[in-house]
Amino acid sequence: MTNTDEIAELLVYLGRAARGTDAGSDLTAAQWTAMRFFARANRLSRTPSAFASFNATTRGTASQIIKSLMQRGYLVRHQAVDDRRSVRLDLTSSGQAIMRYDPLHNLTDAIGRLEGKLRTALRQALPALAGELAKIRDTVAFGTCGDCRHFSGCGAVSYCACVEAELAPADLGCLCVNFAASEGRKLAMPSLKSKGIS
């Protein structure tokens, strides 16, 4: 077994171990994955098709998972104002409440117990690994603003070149369907005056 084989096996094991407590939960592993996605995704990414891409599943399967969560009262669908064919999904107050019982908290706690340098190395390695896997499989890679080549920051102002808009502080840690892994990126942030922002 090579080092890369061992790392891959450990990652798969961690995924299974973290989901092991799902068996005693009211939700299936797939439903928990959906709940986490819609809790963490930004406004533009909270769509059925983005969830299907994130979960590496068909749109039909994603729709069934979403439908089951809506029937339980954990998700609510909103029609997009500018495009009637597009929908956005948000957690309801009941959905937000059940996230306190997310089985993934055990893995979060375990990561929190790691020594700081190990945690930092893991934080840097995993987005890069996710990006490489997406390239190999020719699929969408999801990530957050700090690791994205579309992102620029200048003081208190953050900007996304993909959607050509300023970002609210709450957007910065959210998963994004427009994510593009940074490769030594340093995008120039456009002048805010040129965007009509004073």
C-alpha positions as a printed NumPy array, in Angstrom:
array([[  0.   ,   0.   ,   0.   ],
       [  1.435,   3.396,  -0.991],
       [  1.234,   6.551,   1.105],
       [ -1.443,   7.921,  -1.223],
       [ -3.483,   4.712,  -0.916],
       [ -3.264,   4.937,   2.859],
       [ -4.365,   8.579,   2.903],
       [ -7.308,   7.771,   0.615],
       [ -8.354,   4.843,   2.841],
       [ -8.141,   7.024,   5.954],
       [-10.276,   9.725,   4.339],
       [-12.928,   7.154,   3.401],
       [-12.76 ,   5.698,   6.923],
       [-13.201,   9.142,   8.503],
       [-16.223,   9.785,   6.298],
       [-17.829,   6.504,   7.313],
       [-16.917,   6.897,  10.997],
       [-18.327,  10.42 ,  11.114],
       [-21.589,   9.163,   9.595],
       [-21.738,   6.132,  11.856],
       [-23.903,   7.95 ,  14.364],
       [-26.449,   8.758,  11.625],
       [-27.991,   5.345,  12.284],
       [-29.505,   6.597,  15.555],
       [-30.726,   9.805,  13.937],
       [-34.118,  10.788,  12.619],
       [-32.432,  11.721,   9.303],
       [-30.501,   9.567,   6.84 ],
       [-26.873,  10.281,   5.949],
       [-28.028,  11.751,   2.611],
       [-30.529,  14.035,   4.362],
       [-27.861,  15.241,   6.791],
       [-25.571,  15.994,   3.838],
       [-28.338,  18.099,   2.287],
       [-29.023,  19.915,   5.543],
       [-25.333,  20.755,   5.935],
       [-25.105,  21.937,   2.346],
       [-28.107,  24.278,   2.551],
       [-26.921,  25.555,   5.943],
       [-23.451,  26.405,   4.57 ],
       [-24.03 ,  27.346,   0.919],
       [-24.257,  30.957,  -0.182],
       [-27.468,  32.414,  -1.619],
       [-26.543,  31.682,  -5.261],
       [-25.599,  28.075,  -4.474],
       [-28.686,  26.996,  -2.513],
       [-30.322,  25.343,  -5.541],
       [-31.273,  21.714,  -6.289],
       [-28.753,  21.463,  -9.141],
       [-25.898,  22.849,  -7.01 ],
       [-26.739,  20.351,  -4.268],
       [-26.774,  17.52 ,  -6.827],
       [-23.278,  18.555,  -7.978],
       [-22.014,  18.874,  -4.412],
       [-23.422,  15.47 ,  -3.453],
       [-22.154,  13.86 ,  -6.693],
       [-25.623,  12.503,  -7.437],
       [-28.319,  12.853, -10.079],
       [-30.78 ,  15.741, -10.013],
       [-33.607,  13.242,  -9.539],
       [-32.017,  11.777,  -6.41 ],
       [-31.219,  15.264,  -5.099],
       [-34.851,  16.309,  -5.689],
       [-36.126,  13.321,  -3.69 ],
       [-33.859,  14.177,  -0.745],
       [-34.948,  17.829,  -0.878],
       [-38.618,  16.862,  -1.116],
       [-38.34 ,  14.628,   1.971],
       [-36.761,  17.483,   3.965],
       [-39.439,  19.937,   2.827],
       [-42.138,  17.462,   3.933],
       [-40.508,  17.332,   7.367],
       [-40.552,  21.128,   7.521],
       [-36.755,  21.509,   7.521],
       [-36.387,  23.228,   4.125],
       [-38.465,  25.874,   2.372],
       [-38.424,  26.751,  -1.344],
       [-38.335,  30.358,  -2.599],
       [-38.939,  31.415,  -6.203],
       [-36.178,  33.605,  -7.624],
       [-37.408,  37.148,  -8.216],
       [-35.501,  37.611, -11.498],
       [-36.016,  34.076, -12.903],
       [-39.268,  32.196, -12.291],
       [-37.633,  28.88 , -13.293],
       [-34.991,  29.201, -10.589],
       [-35.531,  28.36 ,  -6.917],
       [-33.551,  28.848,  -3.736],
       [-33.803,  26.561,  -0.715],
       [-33.359,  27.748,   2.859],
       [-33.433,  26.068,   6.242],
       [-36.582,  26.78 ,   8.229],
       [-36.369,  27.581,  11.941],
       [-37.006,  23.852,  12.588],
       [-34.188,  23.008,  10.183],
       [-31.821,  25.372,  11.961],
       [-32.813,  23.87 ,  15.307],
       [-32.121,  20.265,  14.232],
       [-28.622,  21.205,  13.069],
       [-27.647,  21.255,  16.76 ],
       [-27.882,  17.443,  16.614],
       [-25.757,  17.024,  13.483],
       [-23.721,  13.798,  13.888],
       [-20.778,  15.536,  12.204],
       [-20.16 ,  17.428,  15.459],
       [-18.142,  14.41 ,  16.681],
       [-15.696,  14.837,  13.805],
       [-15.607,  18.611,  14.372],
       [-14.717,  18.002,  18.026],
       [-11.983,  15.527,  17.035],
       [-10.466,  18.062,  14.607],
       [-10.605,  20.693,  17.336],
       [ -8.442,  18.474,  19.556],
       [ -5.619,  18.358,  17.004],
       [ -2.496,  20.397,  17.617],
       [ -2.663,  23.78 ,  15.848],
       [ -0.078,  23.072,  13.133],
       [ -1.745,  19.792,  12.2  ],
       [ -5.131,  21.516,  11.984],
       [ -3.671,  24.279,   9.79 ],
       [ -1.992,  21.748,   7.484],
       [ -5.261,  19.822,   7.181],
       [ -7.155,  23.041,   6.43 ],
       [ -4.717,  23.847,   3.615],
       [ -4.49 ,  20.32 ,   2.194],
       [ -8.17 ,  19.384,   1.982],
       [ -9.37 ,  22.212,  -0.335],
       [ -6.404,  21.5  ,  -2.621],
       [ -7.258,  17.778,  -2.574],
       [-10.928,  18.493,  -3.35 ],
       [ -9.833,  20.653,  -6.28 ],
       [ -7.549,  17.956,  -7.686],
       [-10.29 ,  15.324,  -7.421],
       [-12.731,  17.642,  -9.214],
       [-10.19 ,  18.107, -12.04 ],
       [ -9.676,  14.35 , -12.394],
       [-13.43 ,  13.712, -12.471],
       [-14.176,  16.855, -14.516],
       [-16.773,  18.01 , -11.989],
       [-17.549,  21.177, -10.057],
       [-15.347,  21.843,  -7.031],
       [-16.959,  23.572,  -4.076],
       [-15.081,  25.804,  -1.689],
       [-15.146,  29.116,   0.148],
       [-14.054,  32.606,  -0.81 ],
       [-10.642,  32.571,   0.881],
       [ -9.497,  29.699,  -1.346],
       [-11.09 ,  31.017,  -4.573],
       [ -9.339,  32.799,  -7.429],
       [-12.41 ,  35.004,  -7.984],
       [-12.002,  36.524,  -4.516],
       [-10.224,  39.794,  -3.697],
       [-10.038,  41.506,  -0.353],
       [ -8.979,  45.024,   0.545],
       [ -9.443,  45.989,   4.179],
       [-13.088,  45.637,   5.135],
       [-14.182,  45.268,   1.484],
       [-14.409,  41.867,  -0.235],
       [-15.195,  41.345,  -3.906],
       [-16.146,  38.378,  -6.143],
       [-15.029,  38.764,  -9.769],
       [-17.291,  35.883, -10.855],
       [-20.545,  37.601,  -9.878],
       [-18.996,  41.089, -10.089],
       [-20.265,  42.125,  -6.683],
       [-19.121,  43.016,  -3.201],
       [-19.471,  40.251,  -0.645],
       [-21.071,  40.576,   2.752],
       [-18.921,  39.312,   5.657],
       [-21.437,  36.458,   6.162],
       [-20.773,  35.231,   2.577],
       [-17.061,  34.624,   3.108],
       [-17.289,  31.261,   4.866],
       [-20.091,  29.893,   2.683],
       [-19.82 ,  27.123,   0.092],
       [-20.07 ,  28.412,  -3.467],
       [-20.988,  26.692,  -6.733],
       [-18.901,  29.299,  -8.629],
       [-15.759,  28.352,  -6.68 ],
       [-12.514,  28.121,  -8.648],
       [ -9.452,  26.957,  -6.727],
       [ -6.808,  29.645,  -6.431],
       [ -3.464,  29.006,  -8.046],
       [ -1.276,  31.766,  -6.681],
       [ -4.134,  34.118,  -7.465],
       [ -4.051,  37.819,  -6.791],
       [ -6.928,  39.416,  -8.629],
       [ -7.036,  43.163,  -8.824],
       [-10.156,  44.409,  -7.147],
       [-11.974,  46.922,  -9.376],
       [-12.333,  50.452,  -8.152],
       [-15.5  ,  50.751,  -6.117],
       [-16.114,  54.15 ,  -7.693],
       [-16.143,  52.505, -11.143],
       [-18.875,  50.2  ,  -9.849],
       [-20.915,  53.176,  -8.693],
       [-20.181,  52.484,  -5.017],
       [-19.062,  55.341,  -2.804]])
